[in-house]
Amino acid sequence: MQNFEKLGQELERMGKTEDIKRLAQSDAAQRISRMVDTSAVEKAAKSGDSEALKRMLSQVLSTDEGRKLAESVTKLMQGK
């Protein structure tokens, strides 16, 4: 959890928090959120099951929505 807090602080320092919020509210992100089993993600994160998290991420990134969202996040973080 501490890593997420550090990530949040870094995004805020970079002035990216509002941009991230807009991405999270995008159509692609909303469709992805309906695809993901949040309880499974939470369970894997709490238990430190990185392989399960990698599988879930791979499933998301294999969709058009996942690729679009990942591309948007990459562009955002590169300042494009």
N, C-alpha and C positions, 0 to 999 in steps of 0.2 A: 504494500500500500504506500509505503514511503516513496517508492520510485514514481508512482503516479502523482504524488504530491509534488515531487521535484519536477516532473514533466509539466504539470500545471503551472508551476511557478516560472519555469523557463518559457512556456508559451505566453504567459502574461508579460514577462520581461520583453519578449520579442514583439509584443503588441498583436498577437495572433489569436487571442481568445475569442473575439467576436467572429472572426473568420471561421474558426473551428466550430463555433455554435451554429453558424449558417450552414456549414457542411453537414453537421449532425441533423439539421432539420430538412435537408434536401430530400427530394423524392427517392433518390438512390439509397440514401442512408435509411430512410423509413422502410423501404422494401427489404433491405438487408436485416433490419431489426426484427422484421416479421419472420425471417428465415432462420434466425439464430435462436437456439435454445439457451436462453439467458441463465437458467438454473444450471445447465451443464457447464457453461463458461465460468460461472461463479464457483462451482464445485472444483473444476480443474484449476482455477486460479488459486483458490484457498489451499488446495492440497499440493500445489506446486507441480502439477502434471503438465509439464511443458509439451510433451508429445501430443496430448489431447488438444491443447491450445493450438499447436501447429496444424493439426488435422482440421480443426474448425476454421482456422484462418485460411488454410488452403482451399477448403470448400467455398468459403465466401469469395476468395479471389478468383475462383474458377467461373464465377458468374459475371455477366456484363456489368451489373450494378457494382459489384465488388471491385472490378477493374477500374471502372469510372471513378469510384470514390477514392481508391488508392492513388490514381493519377491526380485527382484534385488535391489530395493531401500532399503529395510529392511537390506539386507546383506551388502550393501554399507555403510549404516549408522552405522552398528554394527562392521564394520571393518573386515568382513569376505571375 
